[in-house]
Amino acid sequence: MKTVTVTVNGRDYRWPRAPVVVICCDGSEPAYMEQAMAAGLMPKLKAMIAKGANLRGLSVIPSFTNPNNLSIVTGRPPAVHGICGNYLIDPATGVETMMNDPKWLWAPTIFEAFQKAGAKVAVVTAKDKLRLLLGKGLVFDGRAVAFSSEKADKASLAENGIADPCGLTDMAVPDVYSAELSEFVFAAGVKLLATLAPDLMYLSTTDYIQHKYPPGSEGANRFYAMMDRYVGELDAAGAILVIVADHGMKDKHLAGGEPDVIYLQDALDRRFGAGTTKVILPITDPYVVHHGALGSFATVYLYGPELAAVKAAIAG
């Protein structure tokens, strides 16, 4: 075992004494795992917590997948790494655009730094939009792989460090709106731990199930029971496991069941005039089935009004 320390983005990381596997369970409000454990469906996780640690932390804002995943893997907030959502107005062109391009990532990842220090690294994501960002800086020379469930059949040695993830997992490419998209991630993680033997591995799921089912429901419990089986396999293989969520999941409806919606652009147009502000909902991405509500956070661009006046109007 190496005794070196790897420094990245002003923070020091010890060389792992055993393979470190970080699972980012997308959208996993604590109640999901708590209720699944209470129902006896996550015995492996329950045993791990008993001998390990169970801590609560705050997500970065905005509390979406990309900003929080990149904060996890850079050790820094969006103000440093640059990924502040899924969607923005490009300041150079004024055009609305997706934020999937790695050019928006300002800081190196922990994966890149560890590979440069000699580590083997594996990154598996459910959605390809995140794989592009997490894999930035990796060199696919036999010591790194980075691929997604969504585009596992398109993987290549040159672009992903692996030619056949479907053969590795013995699974076909799952539907993007399914629990199987996340199961593919877990299955790949178990196989990679046995074959590539990475020093550091990151497994990131999709929150389709969490958007669709509340904690304790049959659909949610079925997902977490599946997850627990793979967690048990990774633990039995000797990995140091870290399970974290990128954000939680809250109801977006009023008590009567109607959507809890504020049409912010309309309100600002009435107050300041059309064309003086532009509201962007940075959760916007192509996955419209479970991200169609576009809720919880908005970015407002100003073209004339004073910041203080707009803040006061929103607060009022």
N, C-alpha and C positions, 0 to 999 in steps of 0.2 A: 504493500500500500504506500502511495506517495504521501509525503508530509508537507507538500507545497500548499500555499494559499493563493487563490486566484482572486485578483482584484478587478472589478468591473463597475463602472459608474460610481466610483468612490466608495464602494463597499467590498469587504473582504469575505471570501467564502472558503471554508476548509475543504480539502479534497475528501470525497466520501469514503468512509471505511467499508462500505458495501454499496451495491447499486442503489441509487436513489430514484424512486419512482414517484413523480408528482401527478396526481389525478386532479384535474380541474373539472368538477362536476357542474356543468353550466346551469345556472338558475336554481341551484339547490338550496332553497330556503331551509334553515335548520330543522323545521318541523317535518320535512319529508323523511329524513333519516331517523329522527327521533320517533316518529310514529311507526316507521317500518321496524325499528328495533323493538319497540314496545309490543308489536304484533308478532315478534319472534322470527322476522323475515331477514334480519341482518345479523346473524350470530357471529360471523367472522369480524365484522366491524365492531360489534359490541365487545368482543374479547380484546380487540386491539386497543380500544379506548380505555379499557380497564387497566392495561399495562402501559399505556402511553399518555397522551394528552388530548384534551378536547377544549379548544379555545375559540372565542368569538372575536372577530375583527370587523372593521369597517371597510367597505369597498371604496374605491375612488369614484369620483363623480366626473362624468355621467356613469351611472351604474349599468353599463352595457358590457357585452362580452369582450369586444376588442380592447377597450381602454383598460379593463381589469386584467385580462390575460397578459397584456404587454407590461402592466405594472408588476405582475408576478414575475415575469421572466426577465425584466430589466432591474427590478428592485427599486424602481423610481416611479413617481406619479406622471400623469399625462403632460404636465408642464415641462417635464424633462424629456420624456420619450416621444412626445408629439402626437400620439394617437388619442384623439379626443372624441371619437365616435366612429360611426360607420359612414358618415355622410357630412359634407361640408361645402362651403363656397370657397373655391380655390382663390386665395388672395392674389395670385399672379394673373389670373384670367377673369375672375368674377363669375366663373361658371360653376354650377352645382355639380359635384362629382363624388363618386365613391372613394372611401379612404382605405381601400384594400392594397393599393400599390405600396410596396416596401419603401418607396422614396419618402413617404410621410414619416417613417420611423427614424427618429433622430439619434437614438442611443443604441449601442450594441447590446445584444442579449447575453444572458449568462451562458447559454448554449455555445454561442460563438466563442466566448472567452475560454470556456473549458476545453472546447475542441482545439483551440490554438495552444493550450497548455498540455495537450496530449490525450485528452479524454475521448471516449467513444460516446456519441450522443444520439438519441432517438427522439423524434417528435412525431406524434400521431394526432391528428385533429379530425373531428367529424366533418366540418365544413372546410372547403378549400380556401375560402377567403382568409381564414385565420392562419392556415399553413403557410401562405405566402409571407406573412409578417413574421411568424415565429421562426421560419427557416432562413431569414435573412442573415447572410454572413457565413453560413455553413458551407463547407467544402465537401463534396461527395466523393471522397477518396477511399471509401471502405470503412471510415470511422464515423460516418454520420448517415442517418436516414431521416427524411421528413416527407410525410405524405398524408393524404386525407382519405377518409372513408368515401366521401362524395365522389372523388375522382381516382379511386384506387386502380381502376382499369386503365387509366392513362399514365400511370407512374412509369418512370424510366430510371435507369442507373445514372444518367447524366443530370436529370432534373431533380430526382428524389433520393438517389442512393440505393434504390431497390427497384426491381423490374416487375415483380408480380406479387403485390400485397394480397390479392385474392387467393393465390395459391398458398401463401403463408398462412392465412387464416382459414382456408377451406370454406370461404364465404363469397357469395356473389356481391356485387356492389348493391347496398341497400337503397331503398327509397329515401330521399332526403327528409321526408316527413315521417319518420318512424323511429321506434326505439332501437331497431337493429343498426341504425347509423352509429349510435353510441356503442352498441355491443361489438361492432366491428373494431372500434378503437380498443376496447378492453381485450378482445381476442388477439389483436395484433400485438398489444403490449406483452401479453403472456408469452407469445411465440418469440418476440424479439428479445425478451429477457433470457430465453434459453439459447438463442442462436447468435445474435449479435453481442450479447452480454454487455450492454451499455453501462457506462459509469453513471450516466444521468439520462433519465427518460421522462418525457412529459406527455401525458395523455389528456386530451381535451374533448369533452363530449358536446352534444347539442341539447338545448333546453326545450325541444319540441314537446316532450312529455310533461315538463313542468308548466309550460304554457297551457297545456290541454287538461291536466288533471290536478286537483288540489291534494295537499298532503293527506295521507291516510286512505285515499281512494284506491279502488282495485287496480286501476291503470298505473298509478304512481307506485303502489306497493309491488306490483309485478316488475316494474323497472328496477327498483332498489334491491329486490331479491336476486335478480339477474346480476346486478352490479356486485353484490356481496359474494357471489360465487367466484368472480374473477379477482376480487380483492383478496379472497382467501388463497387463491392460487399464487398471486404475486407475493403474498406474505410467506407462504410455504416455501417459495423459491429463494427466500433470504433477502428480499428487497427491504430497504428502509422506505416506508410508505408515508406520503403526505397527501391527504385528501382535503381539498379546498374548493370553495365555490367562488365564482367570479362575481356573482350578485345573487340577491334573493328573488322572491316572486310575491307580489301583492295583488290583490283584487283591484280591478279598475272600474268597479261598479258601485253605485249608490245602494242604500239599503233596500230600495224597491226593485233593484235589478237593472235599472236603466244605466247606460254608460255615464261615467263621471268625466265629462268633457268640457274643456274651455277652448273655444276657437280663438286662439291668441292673435293670429294675424288679422282677423276681422276686428277685434277689439283695438289693436294698435292702429289699424287704418282709420277707424272712426276717430281716434284721439289725435293722431298726428298727420293723417292724410296718406292716401295710397302712394306707394313707391318710396316712402321715407324710411321704412323698415322692411326687413325680410326675415321671416321666421323659418328656420330649418329644424326639422326633427331628426336628430342625428342617429336614431335607431334605424332609419330607413336603409333597407337592403333588399336583395332579391327574394328573400324568404318570407313571402307575404302571407302565407297561411298562418304562421304563429307570430309574426312581427307586424301584422297589418294594423294593429291599434295605434302604433307609433307614439305611445304614451310616455309619461313620466318626466321627460326632460326636453327642453327646447333651447336652441341657440338663436339669439336675435342679433342681426346685423343692422347697424345704424347708418343711414345716409342723410344726415342732417340734424335730427333731434339730439339734444344733449342726453348723455347717459343717465344723469340723475333724474331727469324728467321721465325717461322711459322706465327706469326702476320704480319710481313712485307710482306710475300708472299701473304697472304690473302688480305691485304690492297692494294697490287700492282695489 
